[in-house]
Amino acid sequence: MNALLKKTIYLFDQQVLFWESPKIISRLSSFLVLSFIICGIFSFIVYNGLVDLGSFNALFKHPFFAIEVAFTILLIMELLSLIFVLPKSVARSMNKQFELLSLIFIRNAFKEFSHLDSFYLWESSKETIFQMLVYSFGALLIFVVMGFTQNLNRQIRISETYVNQIQFVRIKKLLALFLLISFFAIGVRDVYQLFNTGVYLHSFDTFYTVLIFSDITIVLVALRYTINYYRVFRYSAFVLATILIRISLTIETYYDVLLGVLTSFFVLTLAIAYNFFQKGLSQKELRT
């Protein structure tokens, strides 16, 4: 069993080295720019009626659709980095989730912009512009709140002090590998759906559903290494925050931004309280 676990962990470490290598990052960046240019060209020729792409016409009928495509690819790349952060620190993983949520809101703002056909008629565009403002300021608020949260987490060394920390990290890497497999499986399904129907699903909510189960597993496994109430509560609160993020990805406009921002304040309050209480704990209490 240990030999199988070591091989699995080695496989995950190899994936991290591959996807985070400078060469791959450079290629992904080039792919991002190339996709933006190609989609921009196709949007222009479809918008002006120079070519018929059949079922794909609906995707390229707006002149700014390339912006939405570029940010969607960027989000997919950020999802990969979230998977690789998970074994390092639960707090960093939580911060990464909010980074993704803020980028999703920014992407939604650009998506609304890409569907704006006229800049001159206020009556026909005011709802779209208002939604752009809501998503923009929602993303900005999350950006600011998580900046304060990260600074609070740096004030105290919050990395776990379990005796069996190495084994705990290995289990988190195993879960991260499961997430990586799920990530590619969801991606293949979305691409298959795109080529068959001309509709891209953007299954960020599906990935977050898988992430919730992974986070709950981490909480349960953590009980093997610590019985400290503050740590257990902190991990459980992180899972709740992930669930709230998942909900915010599926509810209607305005409410999704409100829920996302409130959840970021929840995590900020948690960081303030956790750091305050941790200062009053003895070293013996921290190790339990």
C-alpha positions in Angstrom: 0.0 0.0 0.0 2.8 2.4 0.9 4.6 1.6 -2.4 1.4 2.4 -4.4 1.0 5.6 -2.4 4.6 6.6 -3.2 4.2 5.9 -6.9 1.0 8.0 -6.9 2.7 10.9 -5.1 5.6 10.7 -7.6 3.1 10.9 -10.5 1.6 14.0 -9.0 5.0 15.6 -8.4 5.9 15.0 -12.0 2.7 16.7 -13.1 3.5 19.7 -11.0 7.1 19.9 -12.4 5.7 19.6 -16.0 2.8 22.1 -15.8 4.8 24.7 -13.7 7.9 24.5 -15.8 8.9 27.8 -17.5 8.7 26.2 -21.0 5.1 25.0 -20.5 4.1 28.3 -18.9 5.6 30.1 -21.9 3.8 27.9 -24.3 0.5 28.3 -22.5 0.9 32.1 -22.6 1.6 31.9 -26.3 -1.5 29.8 -26.8 -3.5 32.3 -24.9 -2.4 35.2 -27.1 -2.8 33.1 -30.3 -6.4 32.1 -29.3 -7.3 35.7 -28.6 -6.0 36.8 -32.1 -7.7 33.9 -33.9 -11.0 34.3 -32.2 -10.8 38.1 -32.8 -10.4 37.4 -36.5 -13.2 34.9 -36.7 -15.5 37.3 -34.7 -14.8 40.0 -37.2 -15.5 37.9 -40.3 -18.6 36.3 -38.9 -19.9 39.6 -37.5 -19.6 41.2 -41.0 -21.1 38.1 -42.7 -18.0 37.1 -44.6 -18.2 33.5 -43.7 -20.8 31.0 -42.3 -19.6 28.7 -39.5 -22.9 27.0 -39.0 -23.7 26.2 -35.4 -20.6 28.2 -34.3 -22.0 31.4 -35.7 -23.7 32.1 -32.4 -20.4 32.1 -30.6 -18.7 34.5 -32.9 -21.6 36.8 -33.7 -20.4 39.5 -31.3 -17.2 41.5 -32.2 -15.7 41.3 -28.7 -16.2 37.5 -28.1 -12.4 37.0 -28.2 -12.1 38.8 -24.8 -14.4 36.2 -23.2 -12.4 33.3 -24.8 -9.1 34.7 -23.5 -10.4 35.1 -20.0 -12.0 31.6 -20.1 -8.6 30.1 -21.0 -6.9 32.1 -18.3 -9.4 30.8 -15.7 -8.7 27.2 -16.9 -5.0 27.8 -16.3 -5.7 29.2 -12.8 -7.8 26.1 -12.0 -4.6 24.1 -12.7 -2.6 26.2 -10.3 -5.3 25.8 -7.6 -4.9 22.0 -7.8 -1.1 22.3 -7.4 -1.5 24.6 -4.4 -3.8 22.3 -2.5 -1.1 20.1 -1.0 1.0 23.0 0.1 -1.4 24.8 2.4 -5.1 24.8 3.0 -5.1 28.6 3.6 -3.3 29.2 0.3 -5.8 27.0 -1.5 -8.6 29.0 0.0 -7.0 32.2 -1.1 -6.6 30.7 -4.6 -10.3 29.9 -4.7 -11.2 33.5 -4.1 -8.6 34.6 -6.7 -10.5 32.4 -9.1 -13.8 33.8 -8.1 -12.7 37.4 -8.6 -11.3 36.4 -12.1 -14.6 34.7 -12.9 -16.5 38.0 -12.0 -14.0 39.9 -14.2 -14.6 37.4 -17.0 -18.4 37.9 -16.5 -18.0 41.6 -16.8 -16.1 41.1 -20.1 -18.7 38.6 -21.2 -21.4 41.2 -20.7 -19.3 43.7 -22.7 -18.8 41.2 -25.5 -22.6 40.9 -25.9 -23.0 44.7 -26.1 -23.9 45.5 -29.7 -24.3 49.3 -29.3 -22.6 51.9 -27.2 -24.9 54.7 -28.2 -28.4 53.6 -27.1 -28.6 53.8 -23.3 -32.1 52.2 -23.0 -30.8 49.0 -24.8 -27.5 48.8 -23.0 -28.0 50.2 -19.5 -28.8 46.7 -18.0 -25.6 45.3 -19.5 -23.5 48.2 -18.3 -25.0 47.9 -14.8 -24.1 44.2 -14.7 -20.6 45.0 -15.8 -20.2 47.5 -12.9 -21.6 45.0 -10.4 -19.2 42.3 -11.5 -16.3 44.7 -11.6 -16.8 46.1 -8.1 -17.5 42.6 -6.8 -14.2 41.4 -8.1 -12.4 44.5 -6.7 -13.9 44.0 -3.3 -12.8 40.3 -3.2 -9.4 41.4 -4.4 -9.0 43.9 -1.5 -10.5 41.6 1.2 -8.3 38.7 0.2 -5.3 41.0 0.2 -5.9 41.8 3.9 -6.6 38.1 4.6 -3.2 37.1 3.1 -1.4 39.7 5.1 -3.1 38.5 8.3 -2.0 34.9 7.5 1.6 36.0 7.1 1.8 37.6 10.5 1.7 34.2 12.2 3.3 31.0 10.9 0.1 29.1 10.2 1.6 26.0 8.6 0.6 22.8 10.4 2.8 21.4 13.2 1.5 17.9 13.2 4.0 15.2 14.0 2.8 13.3 11.0 2.7 16.3 8.7 4.6 14.5 5.9 1.9 11.8 5.7 -0.8 14.4 5.8 0.8 16.2 2.8 1.0 12.9 0.9 -2.7 12.4 1.4 -3.4 15.9 0.2 -1.3 15.2 -2.9 -3.4 12.1 -3.5 -6.5 14.1 -3.4 -4.9 16.7 -5.7 -4.2 14.0 -8.2 -7.8 13.0 -8.1 -8.8 16.6 -8.7 -6.4 16.8 -11.6 -8.0 13.7 -13.2 -11.4 15.2 -12.6 -10.2 18.5 -14.2 -9.2 16.9 -17.4 -12.3 14.7 -17.5 -14.6 17.8 -17.1 -12.5 19.6 -19.8 -12.9 16.7 -22.3 -16.7 16.6 -21.6 -17.0 20.4 -22.2 -14.9 20.2 -25.5 -17.1 17.3 -26.7 -20.2 19.3 -25.9 -18.8 22.3 -27.8 -18.1 20.4 -31.0 -21.4 18.6 -30.9 -23.7 21.5 -30.0 -21.7 24.7 -30.5 -22.2 25.5 -26.8 -19.3 25.7 -24.3 -20.5 24.8 -20.8 -17.9 26.6 -18.7 -18.2 23.9 -16.0 -16.5 25.8 -13.2 -19.4 24.9 -10.9 -18.9 21.2 -11.6 -15.2 21.4 -10.7 -16.1 23.2 -7.4 -18.5 20.4 -6.6 -15.6 18.0 -6.8 -13.5 20.4 -4.8 -16.0 20.4 -2.0 -15.7 16.7 -1.5 -11.9 16.9 -1.5 -12.0 19.7 1.1 -14.3 17.6 3.3 -12.0 14.7 3.0 -9.1 16.9 4.1 -11.0 17.9 7.2 -11.8 14.3 8.1 -8.2 13.2 7.5 -6.9 16.2 9.6 -8.6 14.7 12.6 -6.1 11.9 12.6 -3.3 14.4 13.2 -4.9 17.1 15.4 -7.7 17.5 17.9 -7.2 21.2 18.3 -10.6 22.9 18.2 -9.4 26.0 16.4 -7.7 24.1 13.6 -10.7 21.8 13.1 -13.1 24.8 13.1 -10.8 26.6 10.6 -10.7 23.7 8.2 -14.5 23.2 8.5 -15.1 26.9 7.9 -12.9 26.7 4.7 -15.1 23.9 3.4 -18.2 26.0 4.1 -16.6 28.9 2.2 -16.0 26.6 -0.8 -19.6 25.5 -0.7 -20.8 29.2 -0.7 -18.4 29.9 -3.6 -20.0 26.9 -5.5 -23.5 28.3 -4.8 -22.4 31.8 -6.0 -21.4 30.3 -9.4 -24.9 29.1 -10.1 -27.3 31.7 -8.8 -28.6 34.7 -10.7 -26.8 37.9 -11.4 -26.3 40.3 -8.5 -27.0 37.7 -5.9 -23.9 35.7 -7.0 -21.7 38.8 -6.5 -23.3 39.6 -3.1 -22.7 36.0 -1.9 -19.1 35.9 -3.2 -18.3 39.2 -1.4 -19.9 38.2 1.8 -18.1 34.9 1.8 -14.7 36.7 1.4 -15.6 38.8 4.4 -16.4 35.6 6.3 -13.0 34.2 5.5 -11.4 37.6 6.5 -13.2 37.5 9.9 -12.1 33.9 10.3 -8.4 34.9 9.7 -8.6 37.7 12.2 -10.2 35.5 14.9 -7.9 32.5 14.3 -4.7 34.6 14.4 -5.9 36.3 17.6 -6.7 33.1 19.4 -3.6 31.4 18.1 -1.4 34.0 19.8 -2.9 33.0 23.1 -2.2 29.3 22.7 0.8 27.5 24.2 3.2 25.5 22.0 1.8 22.3 23.6 -1.8 23.3 22.6 -0.6 24.1 19.0 0.8 20.7 18.6 -2.3 18.8 19.6 
